[in-house]
Amino acid sequence: MSAHNMSWVQYPSLVSVDVEAVIAAQSVLSRLTQVYLALFLPLGLVTGAFNLATLLRGHPQLGSLGMFLLDLTVTNMLVALLSLTVIPRPDYLTTTNLSCGVLAFCANLCYFNAQYLQGTMVWVFLLSSSPSWLPIVSKGALRPALALVAILGCALCSSLGTVALLGTSGELHKTTRCQLDPLNTWPEYEVLKFSLGFGLTLLLDLTFGFLFCGIRTWRGADLQRGTALASPAVLAIVLTVFACRLFYNAMLLHRASLKLHEVLGSPQDELLMDAAELVLFGESCATSLETLLLHQPCRHALLRVPQSLSQSCRGRPADPHSSTGSASIEAVSRG
């Protein structure tokens, strides 16, 4: 099909005759990449590892929210590792179409899993944060586990659907320049990724949101009282994911529009798409940090770190009964 012949698609920085625009765009992209690799990536990996250790240590008392955040933490750490592919920027990773397809599949699996997690958290912990509903959702560990398995299954199916539109099945061993959303995919790839990810989740969230507000208003319930029961970590994560993915999906659809009009675009278009990819990677770091600072078990574990370090430096283990014992001795001496 001639409409699916994407051999003409190339990066504007490689074919543009406007050398000054190319140099300016690559300079900005290089600085953005350096900031991400020097600041956001290490921060995301450290906070993710700390959250993972804290949540696993307290797994008997995780609860439904803890299980969702554990899944999100693992996904964020995988995204951080996949983001190492930006190291060659402003150039691109050179590999075969097969290896690039595997990278795209893994990246899309993490993308859809995090997107569906965010949508489910909106429904479970924000829109349905009334005392009469929470026991139905969070009773026992089986139901959250089944929900997470269903989310992973949906993410897997969505990833397979998008990877099927890469358009490189006949040239698997051909060398290509690769990024996690390959440039030479069919336009349907970007459209399907937007539709199954950001678009579908946003549509469902808005639908359930309007239904929730309508039902509570009809019953005469207080909307603020219901929303106040939600975790601040969930609210912060939902807003961060929405803001980052709004920009990313806008650039994804813009790239699809250029392909449909058979236009290569400018170096500025390439810069915006690469910056949107960095923003998407930065989202995983931001949500890991929000989990650390706003989720109560992780925050308490962080606050105990200085005390544990000081006791380690003194060469004696922490004694949880030391303050109680000293208070008892003082009381006896006063008596």
Disulfide bonds with the S-S distance in Angstrom:
Cys100-Cys178 2.11
